[in-house]
Amino acid sequence: MTLIEHLEEFRSRLFRVAIAFVLACIGTWIFRRQIFDWLLEPANLDRLTFMGPAQGLMTDVKLSLFAAFLVTIPVVIYQAWMFVAPAVGEVGRAFTYVIVTLSSLLFLAGVAFGYYAVLPVGLQFLLGYESERFEALPTADTYLPFITRTLLAAGIVFELPAATYVGAKLGLVTAPTLRRFRKHALIVNAVLAAALTPSPDPFSMVLMAIPLAIMYELSIIIARFVNPMVAHEEAMESSPLSDRLPEEDEAAAEDEPEDRPETRRDDERAQERDL
């Protein structure tokens, strides 16, 4: 495909995502009150305050957009994968369905984990901090962005097994490689848990670090299932990307002595001496 054809394909995929997003926005706007109450439950609140004239309206708009994004996650993943799938060769329709389903379910599972496990503990610590000296007064422009960012972070964290499945299917990741870097992954998981948790208390960090470690171990199992006990080079050879890699005979031909300029010059000098 030419550059213009790629742009036309991207515009078509983006247009379909936009239509799904607009339809989802209409639905989430209708149920904005229920969504608002749902996001206030982890903090045991029934209402929020706002300081500006239009802040209440803008809060509902942003809330509807966030909920619509969650609803359209399967559409976004499907259209994004269908756009890049031709670049990695023939992968099969079943593989596409597995990717879309697995990615969507894992993202929603991460959102649910952040809502039911991380947020209640974190908000209890933050809103109850030094209550004899401070009075918590959550506002719409501070509370809801905090909640939505935490839920998005938890959803992205749970995408690790889906990313591993794609990498293993393309031969980029193998189970032995993931096992070899397990200790490094534990350190990275601890840093990510500290950065993603809504509060600095150790218990919330542990709640985020445990699923990160579980997701990594699950990724090892997935990689082993997709590429059972094969080396990285063998996985790349069986990958759909293998036809994009240079052939071994071409690479060997480049290293032949007769193709090297220094070798040709040495042969010419030897012929001159013989003459």
C-alpha positions in Angstrom: 0.0 0.0 0.0 1.1 3.5 -0.7 1.2 6.3 1.9 -2.1 7.7 0.7 -3.7 4.3 1.0 -2.4 3.8 4.5 -3.8 7.2 5.5 -7.1 6.3 3.9 -7.2 3.0 5.9 -6.3 4.8 9.1 -9.0 7.4 8.5 -11.6 4.6 7.9 -10.6 2.8 11.1 -10.6 6.1 13.1 -14.1 7.0 11.7 -15.5 3.7 12.9 -14.1 4.2 16.4 -15.5 7.8 16.4 -19.0 6.5 15.5 -18.8 3.9 18.3 -17.5 6.5 20.8 -20.3 9.0 19.9 -23.0 6.3 20.4 -21.4 5.3 23.7 -21.3 9.0 24.8 -25.1 9.3 24.2 -25.7 6.2 26.4 -23.3 7.3 29.2 -24.8 10.8 29.3 -28.2 9.2 29.9 -26.8 7.2 32.8 -24.5 9.9 34.1 -26.2 10.1 37.5 -25.7 6.4 38.1 -22.0 6.6 36.9 -21.5 9.5 39.2 -22.9 7.7 42.2 -20.8 4.6 41.3 -17.6 6.6 41.4 -18.4 8.1 44.7 -19.0 4.8 46.5 -15.3 3.9 47.2 -15.0 7.1 49.3 -18.5 6.7 50.9 -19.6 10.1 49.6 -23.0 11.1 48.3 -22.1 14.5 46.7 -19.2 16.7 45.6 -18.7 20.4 45.7 -17.6 22.7 42.8 -16.1 26.2 42.8 -17.0 27.5 39.4 -20.3 28.2 37.6 -19.8 25.6 34.8 -17.8 23.1 36.8 -20.8 20.8 37.5 -21.7 20.6 33.8 -18.1 20.1 32.7 -17.8 17.3 35.4 -20.7 15.4 33.9 -19.3 15.9 30.4 -15.9 14.5 31.4 -17.5 11.7 33.3 -19.6 10.7 30.2 -16.5 10.8 28.0 -14.5 8.6 30.4 -17.3 6.0 30.7 -17.8 6.0 26.9 -14.1 5.3 26.5 -14.4 2.3 28.7 -17.3 1.0 26.7 -15.6 1.4 23.4 -12.4 -0.3 24.5 -13.2 -3.5 22.5 -13.9 -1.4 19.3 -10.7 0.6 19.7 -8.6 -2.6 20.2 -10.2 -4.3 17.3 -9.8 -1.4 14.8 -6.2 -0.8 16.0 -5.3 -4.5 15.5 -6.9 -4.7 12.1 -4.9 -1.6 11.0 -1.5 -3.1 12.0 -2.3 -6.8 11.4 -1.3 -6.8 7.6 2.2 -5.6 8.6 2.9 -8.8 10.6 1.7 -11.3 8.0 -1.1 -13.9 8.1 -2.2 -14.4 11.7 -5.7 -15.8 11.2 -9.2 -14.7 12.3 -9.2 -16.8 15.4 -6.0 -15.0 16.6 -7.7 -11.6 16.1 -10.8 -12.6 18.1 -8.6 -14.0 20.9 -6.6 -10.7 21.0 -9.7 -8.5 21.1 -11.5 -10.6 23.7 -8.4 -11.1 25.9 -7.4 -7.4 25.8 -10.9 -6.2 26.5 -11.6 -8.6 29.4 -8.2 -7.9 31.0 -8.6 -4.1 30.8 -12.1 -4.3 32.4 -10.7 -6.7 35.0 -8.0 -4.2 35.8 -10.6 -1.4 36.2 -12.7 -3.6 38.5 -9.6 -4.5 40.6 -8.7 -0.8 40.9 -12.3 0.1 41.9 -12.9 -2.7 44.4 -9.5 -3.3 45.9 -7.2 -0.3 45.5 -9.4 2.7 45.7 -11.3 1.9 48.9 -8.0 1.4 50.8 -6.3 4.4 49.3 -9.2 6.8 49.7 -9.7 5.7 53.3 -6.1 6.6 54.0 -6.1 9.9 52.1 -9.4 11.3 53.2 -8.9 10.2 56.8 -5.4 11.5 57.1 -5.0 13.6 60.3 -8.7 14.1 60.6 -8.2 16.1 63.8 -6.2 18.7 61.9 -7.7 18.5 58.4 -11.3 18.4 57.1 -11.7 16.6 53.8 -13.7 18.6 51.3 -13.5 16.7 47.9 -14.3 18.8 44.9 -15.5 17.7 41.5 -12.3 18.9 39.7 -10.0 17.0 42.0 -11.8 13.9 43.1 -13.1 12.5 39.8 -9.8 13.0 37.8 -8.0 11.2 40.6 -10.5 8.3 40.4 -10.4 8.0 36.6 -6.6 8.1 36.4 -6.3 5.3 39.0 -8.8 3.1 37.1 -7.1 3.7 33.8 -3.7 2.8 35.3 -5.1 -0.4 36.8 -6.6 -1.3 33.4 -3.4 -0.8 31.6 -1.4 -2.9 34.1 -3.7 -5.8 33.4 -2.9 -5.6 29.7 0.5 -7.3 30.2 -0.7 -10.9 29.5 -2.4 -9.7 26.2 0.8 -7.9 25.2 2.8 -11.1 26.0 0.4 -13.2 23.9 0.9 -11.0 20.9 4.7 -10.9 21.4 4.9 -14.7 21.8 2.7 -15.3 18.7 5.1 -13.1 16.7 8.2 -14.7 18.2 9.3 -11.6 20.0 8.9 -13.1 23.5 9.6 -16.6 24.9 9.0 -18.1 28.3 12.8 -18.7 29.0 13.4 -15.0 28.4 10.7 -13.9 30.8 11.9 -16.3 33.4 15.5 -15.1 33.1 14.3 -11.5 33.8 11.9 -12.4 36.6 14.1 -10.7 39.3 14.3 -7.5 37.3 10.6 -7.6 36.7 9.9 -7.8 40.5 11.9 -4.6 41.0 10.1 -2.8 38.1 6.7 -4.1 39.5 7.5 -2.5 42.9 8.4 0.8 41.3 5.2 0.8 39.2 3.1 -0.2 42.2 4.5 2.8 44.2 3.8 5.1 41.2 0.3 3.9 40.4 -1.2 3.6 43.9 -3.4 6.5 45.0 -1.9 6.7 48.5 1.6 6.3 49.9 0.7 3.7 52.5 2.5 0.3 52.1 -0.7 -1.7 52.1 -2.1 0.0 48.9 1.3 -0.6 47.2 1.2 -4.2 48.1 -2.3 -4.5 46.7 -1.1 -3.1 43.4 2.2 -5.1 43.4 0.5 -8.5 43.9 -1.5 -8.4 40.7 1.5 -7.0 38.8 3.5 -10.1 39.9 0.6 -12.4 39.1 0.2 -10.8 35.6 3.9 -11.4 34.9 3.7 -15.1 36.0 0.6 -15.5 33.8 2.6 -14.0 30.9 5.2 -16.6 31.4 2.5 -19.3 31.2 1.0 -17.8 28.1 4.4 -17.5 26.4 5.1 -21.1 27.2 1.8 -22.2 25.8 2.2 -20.2 22.6 5.9 -21.2 22.0 6.5 -24.3 24.1 10.1 -24.8 25.0 11.7 -23.2 21.9 14.6 -20.8 21.6 14.2 -17.2 20.7 15.6 -17.8 17.2 13.3 -20.7 16.6 10.3 -18.6 17.7 11.3 -15.9 15.3 11.6 -18.4 12.4 8.0 -19.6 13.1 6.7 -16.1 13.5 4.6 -14.3 10.9 7.4 -11.7 10.9 9.9 -14.3 9.6 9.3 -13.3 6.0 10.2 -9.7 6.9 13.7 -10.8 8.2 16.7 -11.1 5.8 17.4 -14.6 4.6 20.4 -16.4 6.1 21.9 -17.1 2.7 21.7 -13.4 1.8 23.4 -12.5 5.0 26.0 -15.2 4.4 26.5 -14.0 0.8 27.4 -10.6 2.1 30.1 -12.1 4.2 31.7 -14.1 1.3 35.4 -13.1 0.8 34.8 -12.3 -2.9 32.3 -9.7 -2.0 34.7 -7.8 0.2 36.6 -4.9 -1.4 39.8 -5.8 0.6 39.7 -9.3 -0.8 39.3 -8.2 -4.4 42.3 -5.8 -4.0 44.4 -8.6 -2.6 43.6 -10.8 -5.5 44.5 -8.1 -8.0 47.9 -7.5 -6.3 48.6 -11.3 -6.4 47.8 -11.4 -10.1 50.2 -8.5 -10.8 53.0 -10.2 -8.9 52.4 -13.4 -10.9 52.7 -11.4 -14.1 
